Amino acid sequence: MQKVNDLIPQLGFGTFQITDNCSDLVTFAIEKGYRHIDTAQFYKNEKEVGQGIKNASISRDEIFLTTKVWPDNLSKAAFLPSVEESLQKLDADYIDLLLIHWPSSKVDLKESLTELMKAQEKGYAKHIGVSNFNTQLLQQVLDFGAPIINNQVEYHPFLDQDKLIQFHQEKNLSLTSYCPLARGKIVENEIVKVIAEKHRKTGGQVCLRWHIQQEGVIPIPKSSTPSRIEENIAVFDFELSEEEMQQISALKKADGRLISPAGIDWD
Ligand SMILES: NC(=O)c1ccc[n+]([C@@H]2O[C@H](COP(=O)([O-])OP(=O)(O)OC[C@H]3O[C@@H](n4cnc5c(N)ncnc54)[C@H](OP(=O)(O)O)[C@@H]3O)[C@@H](O)[C@H]2O)c1
C-alpha cells in the first residue's frame, strides 16, 4: 500500500463506535490488508483494539496505531498518566501517532503541547499530531516548535476543506480524513453512483479513491460489516480521471459538515 511521506499507511481502519466484536473486527481488518488502525481514549475500545492487533498474524511493527488524548486529559497533571493508561489498555510498548483529540478552551495549548512532546521524548509515541485544529491553531503549534506530522479532521466530498488542505501542503503536514464516507451518505449520491458504475466499483470505493488521489490525505473509514471492511480497502486497483476528481470535489456544500461541537471555530 502507498504511504504518505513514508510514515503513515494511506488508508486506515476507523474504530469509533465499534464496541461489539471490536477485537475480532480489528483482526479481520488487518488480515484483509489494513496496516493503520485509528482509536482514541474516548472510544472506550483501546483494550479491544490492542487485543485485535495481538490476535492478528502480522507483527506489531508493521501496524500503524493511532490514539488520541481526550480534552479532560490535556493538563500537565493528567496528560502523561492518561497516555500510560492508553498504552496499558492497548497492551503496546508505543503508539505510532498520538494526537490531541480536540483543542481545549480550558487548558493552555502550550501546556498540552509540552506534554505531547514529552510523550514523544519518552518513547510513548513515535509521532505526534493534533485533531480538529484549524489553520490558526496549527500555526500556533508550529510556532511553538512542536514537531507534529498530522492533523485529523472531518473531510469528505460534501465538505470544503480547500483552505486547510492548502495549509497542510505548505507546511508539509498530512491530513487524516475522518467521516471519509460522510458516514455512509456518499453512496447515495447520483454523481458518485455514475462514476462507480463506470469503474465497476462501489460508491464507497470511489469516494475513498478520491481521498487517496489527493496528496497527503489519509482516509480512515469505519465499518462494523466484514464485507464493507474488505470493500473499503479494495481501492488501489483503479484510478479516477482528473474530470471525475473534479466532479466529486464539486459536491461540496455550505452545510456539509457533520460534526461541529459548540465553541469550535472552523476554517
Ligand atoms: N478525530 C475525531 O474527532 C474523529 C471524529 C469522528 C470520527 N473519527 C475517526 O474516523 C473514523 C471514520 O469516521 P466515521 O466512523 O464517523 O464515519 P465514516 O467512516 O465516514 O462512515 C461510517 C459509516 O458508514 C458506513 N459504511 C462503511 N463503509 C461503507 C460502504 N463501503 N458503503 C456504505 N456505507 C459504509 C458504516 O456502516 P457499518 O459500520 O454498518 O458498515 C458507518 O455507518 C472513526 O471510526 C474514527 O476512527 C475521528
The ligand as an SDF file (V2000), in Angstrom:
LIG
                    3D

 48 52  0  0  0  0  0  0  0  0999 V2000
  -10.8090   12.8960   15.4020 N   0  0  0  0  0  0  0  0  0  0  0  0
  -12.1150   12.9620   15.5460 C   0  0  0  0  0  0  0  0  0  0  0  0
  -12.6500   13.8700   16.2230 O   0  0  0  0  0  0  0  0  0  0  0  0
  -12.9800   11.9340   14.8850 C   0  0  0  0  0  0  0  0  0  0  0  0
  -14.3570   12.1470   14.7610 C   0  0  0  0  0  0  0  0  0  0  0  0
  -15.1120   11.1670   14.1070 C   0  0  0  0  0  0  0  0  0  0  0  0
  -14.5090   10.0260   13.5960 C   0  0  0  0  0  0  0  0  0  0  0  0
  -13.1650    9.8300   13.7670 N   0  0  0  0  0  0  0  0  0  0  0  0
  -12.4820    8.6220   13.2390 C   0  0  0  0  0  0  0  0  0  0  0  0
  -12.8220    8.4650   11.8550 O   0  0  0  0  0  0  0  0  0  0  0  0
  -13.3780    7.1710   11.6370 C   0  0  0  0  0  0  0  0  0  0  0  0
  -14.3480    7.2080   10.4960 C   0  0  0  0  0  0  0  0  0  0  0  0
  -15.3970    8.1580   10.7170 O   0  0  0  0  0  0  0  0  0  0  0  0
  -16.9080    7.7500   10.9650 P   0  0  0  0  0  0  0  0  0  0  0  0
  -16.9520    6.3860   11.5380 O   0  0  0  0  0  0  0  0  0  0  0  0
  -17.5450    8.8170   11.7410 O   0  0  0  0  0  0  0  0  0  0  0  0
  -17.5630    7.8210    9.5040 O   0  0  0  0  0  0  0  0  0  0  0  0
  -17.3670    7.0620    8.0800 P   0  0  0  0  0  0  0  0  0  0  0  0
  -16.1960    6.1770    8.1020 O   0  0  0  0  0  0  0  0  0  0  0  0
  -17.4730    8.1230    7.0330 O   0  0  0  0  0  0  0  0  0  0  0  0
  -18.7020    6.2200    7.9650 O   0  0  0  0  0  0  0  0  0  0  0  0
  -19.0020    5.1180    8.7580 C   0  0  0  0  0  0  0  0  0  0  0  0
  -20.4340    4.7060    8.3980 C   0  0  0  0  0  0  0  0  0  0  0  0
  -20.5060    4.3630    7.0150 O   0  0  0  0  0  0  0  0  0  0  0  0
  -20.9020    3.0100    6.8610 C   0  0  0  0  0  0  0  0  0  0  0  0
  -20.0670    2.4160    5.8110 N   0  0  0  0  0  0  0  0  0  0  0  0
  -18.7770    1.9920    5.9250 C   0  0  0  0  0  0  0  0  0  0  0  0
  -18.3250    1.5420    4.7530 N   0  0  0  0  0  0  0  0  0  0  0  0
  -19.3480    1.6910    3.8710 C   0  0  0  0  0  0  0  0  0  0  0  0
  -19.5010    1.3960    2.4880 C   0  0  0  0  0  0  0  0  0  0  0  0
  -18.4940    0.8590    1.7860 N   0  0  0  0  0  0  0  0  0  0  0  0
  -20.6930    1.6610    1.9020 N   0  0  0  0  0  0  0  0  0  0  0  0
  -21.7050    2.2030    2.6030 C   0  0  0  0  0  0  0  0  0  0  0  0
  -21.6210    2.5120    3.9240 N   0  0  0  0  0  0  0  0  0  0  0  0
  -20.4540    2.2480    4.5370 C   0  0  0  0  0  0  0  0  0  0  0  0
  -20.6930    2.3570    8.2090 C   0  0  0  0  0  0  0  0  0  0  0  0
  -21.6720    1.3560    8.4120 O   0  0  0  0  0  0  0  0  0  0  0  0
  -21.3540   -0.0890    9.0570 P   0  0  0  0  0  0  0  0  0  0  0  0
  -20.4080    0.1230   10.1950 O   0  0  0  0  0  0  0  0  0  0  0  0
  -22.7130   -0.5270    9.4900 O   0  0  0  0  0  0  0  0  0  0  0  0
  -20.8000   -0.9370    7.9610 O   0  0  0  0  0  0  0  0  0  0  0  0
  -20.9220    3.5170    9.1800 C   0  0  0  0  0  0  0  0  0  0  0  0
  -22.3090    3.7140    9.3960 O   0  0  0  0  0  0  0  0  0  0  0  0
  -13.9920    6.8340   13.0030 C   0  0  0  0  0  0  0  0  0  0  0  0
  -14.2960    5.4800   13.1440 O   0  0  0  0  0  0  0  0  0  0  0  0
  -12.9060    7.3290   13.9270 C   0  0  0  0  0  0  0  0  0  0  0  0
  -11.8390    6.3840   13.9710 O   0  0  0  0  0  0  0  0  0  0  0  0
  -12.3960   10.7820   14.3760 C   0  0  0  0  0  0  0  0  0  0  0  0
  1  2  1  0
  2  3  2  0
  2  4  1  0
  4  5  1  0
  4 48  2  0
  5  6  2  0
  6  7  1  0
  7  8  2  0
  8  9  1  0
  8 48  1  0
  9 10  1  0
  9 46  1  0
 10 11  1  0
 11 12  1  0
 11 44  1  0
 12 13  1  0
 13 14  1  0
 14 15  2  0
 14 16  1  0
 14 17  1  0
 17 18  1  0
 18 19  2  0
 18 20  1  0
 18 21  1  0
 21 22  1  0
 22 23  1  0
 23 24  1  0
 23 42  1  0
 24 25  1  0
 25 26  1  0
 25 36  1  0
 26 27  1  0
 26 35  1  0
 27 28  2  0
 28 29  1  0
 29 30  1  0
 29 35  2  0
 30 31  1  0
 30 32  2  0
 32 33  1  0
 33 34  2  0
 34 35  1  0
 36 37  1  0
 36 42  1  0
 37 38  1  0
 38 39  2  0
 38 40  1  0
 38 41  1  0
 42 43  1  0
 44 45  1  0
 44 46  1  0
 46 47  1  0
M  CHG  2   8   1  16  -1
M  END
$$$$
